[in-house]
Amino acid sequence: MSKTAIHTESRQETLRALSEGLLSHAVGTLPPGNILEIRHAAAPVVSPEFLCSSSGGFADLISLNRGRKPFFDQPAVCDTASLPFQDGVFSTVLLHHVISRGTESELGEAVRVLTRDGILLIMGLNRLGLRFRSQGRLRRLPGLSPLKVKAQLDHLDMTLQGFAGAGIFGLKRPLFTGSGMAVLCTPFADVMLLRVRHSDGPETTPIKLGKLHSRVVQSA
């Protein structure tokens, strides 16, 4: 294996560890029920068992590759911009490195298929983070702009409940910016996770997402 391939594999492993580190703080509080994951082709693969752990392993998980091209073990093939599912059938939807500014069709579709009391998780590379800016051109993941995404969520009548970050300045640690220096570090986190619910759903507490250095709310 070439040095370039080894380096790329190492970067993917780090990104997977950061992504799962963030998800571990959210998975335990997800409602039971069916789960939908839409991921970018270049995003790290998250274990199905990991995502289903919140439902005691009994949840039905559907993982889709963004667009129309399936990845190797994808059981269903469809256009993620126009999902072939009824309204409100998934208790959890994870948009895995597919959202940048919130104008993507996948965001509207995720809101449509999410149950009224469900949780929408939006995870992606922080547009201000070092890991986004240092990506290779061939496997470039989109950069997440939280303020622009929140504006779109407001338009879709969704409420941002919290956000969290992992990885600072391209490093593997701290894994999760949940306390202490989090207020200062979150704007520079490599990976961010937004937790969203329907505005008229139960247990919805909105937060104001102004300048990221002004406050941080840990995903429950």
Summary of the structure (lengths in Angstrom):
residues: 220
radius of gyration: 16.3
end to end distance: 40.9
largest distance: 52.7
contacts: 725
relative contact order: 0.16
helix: 29%
strand: 24%
